[in-house]
Amino acid sequence: DVARLFVAPANGTLSIVSDIRKDPSARNGNPVAARVLLNDRQLWPATGWQQISPEYENVTSLHLDAVTVKAGDVVRFVVQHTGSGGADPVIWDPTVTVERRP
């Protein structure tokens, strides 16, 4: 597995929006799996892993609102390789908006 991390800079709520797709260079026919965790709690999908299509044209969208965080909480955007030993590049550039709260 590989993950991109976001560390909450303050107490508040997060909004997370993103599209996930395989990179067009990855025409190997293998899907990948993805999920989002807040510390050790899974946020998306509700359980397990979300399968991401092996086709660049098939986009999976993610939209999470009102995720309550404390300063220092870690959101992990995790991708899991599901195919053979070849590369599985993924395009996943989430936008995280923070609304600070005391």
C-alpha positions in Angstrom: 0.0 0.0 0.0 1.0 3.6 -0.5 -0.6 6.7 1.1 -0.7 10.4 0.8 -1.2 12.1 4.2 -2.9 15.3 5.3 -2.3 16.5 8.9 -5.1 18.7 10.3 -3.5 22.1 11.2 -6.2 22.9 13.8 -9.5 21.7 15.3 -12.4 21.9 12.9 -14.2 20.2 10.1 -12.9 19.1 6.7 -14.4 18.9 3.3 -12.6 16.5 0.9 -13.3 16.4 -2.8 -11.4 14.3 -5.4 -11.5 12.3 -8.6 -9.5 9.1 -8.7 -8.4 7.3 -11.9 -5.6 5.1 -13.3 -2.9 7.1 -15.1 -3.2 6.6 -18.9 0.3 5.1 -18.9 -1.1 2.2 -16.8 -2.9 0.3 -19.6 -2.3 -3.0 -17.9 -6.0 -4.0 -17.3 -5.5 -4.2 -13.5 -7.7 -2.2 -11.1 -6.4 -0.7 -7.9 -8.2 -0.2 -4.6 -8.5 3.0 -2.6 -9.7 4.2 0.8 -9.6 7.2 3.1 -8.8 6.9 6.8 -8.9 9.4 9.6 -6.3 8.2 12.0 -7.5 4.5 12.3 -11.1 5.1 11.4 -12.3 4.4 7.8 -14.1 7.3 6.2 -14.5 6.1 2.6 -15.8 3.8 1.4 -17.8 2.8 4.5 -16.0 -0.6 4.7 -13.3 -2.4 2.7 -11.8 -0.9 -0.4 -13.2 1.1 -3.4 -12.2 -0.5 -6.6 -10.7 1.9 -9.1 -11.2 1.0 -12.8 -8.2 0.1 -14.9 -9.5 2.4 -17.6 -8.4 6.1 -17.4 -11.8 7.2 -18.8 -13.6 5.7 -15.8 -13.4 8.2 -12.9 -14.3 7.5 -9.3 -15.4 10.6 -7.4 -15.1 11.2 -3.7 -16.9 13.8 -1.7 -16.8 14.0 2.1 -18.3 16.8 4.1 -18.2 17.8 7.8 -15.4 15.5 8.8 -14.6 16.5 12.4 -10.9 16.7 13.2 -8.6 17.8 16.0 -5.2 19.4 15.4 -2.7 16.8 14.5 -5.3 14.2 13.2 -4.0 12.4 10.1 -6.1 11.8 7.0 -4.6 9.0 4.8 -5.4 8.6 1.2 -4.4 4.9 0.6 -4.0 3.1 -2.7 -3.5 -0.7 -2.8 -2.0 -2.6 -5.7 -4.3 -5.4 -6.9 -2.6 -6.8 -10.0 0.7 -8.4 -11.0 4.1 -7.0 -10.2 3.9 -4.1 -12.8 3.5 -0.5 -12.0 0.0 0.9 -11.3 0.2 4.7 -11.4 -2.8 6.5 -10.1 -4.0 10.1 -10.5 -5.4 11.2 -7.1 -5.0 14.8 -6.1 -7.6 15.4 -3.3 -8.6 18.9 -2.3 -9.0 19.3 1.5 -10.8 22.4 2.8 -10.4 23.2 6.6 -13.0 25.2 8.6 -11.2 26.0 11.8 -13.1 25.8 15.1 -11.9 26.6 18.6 
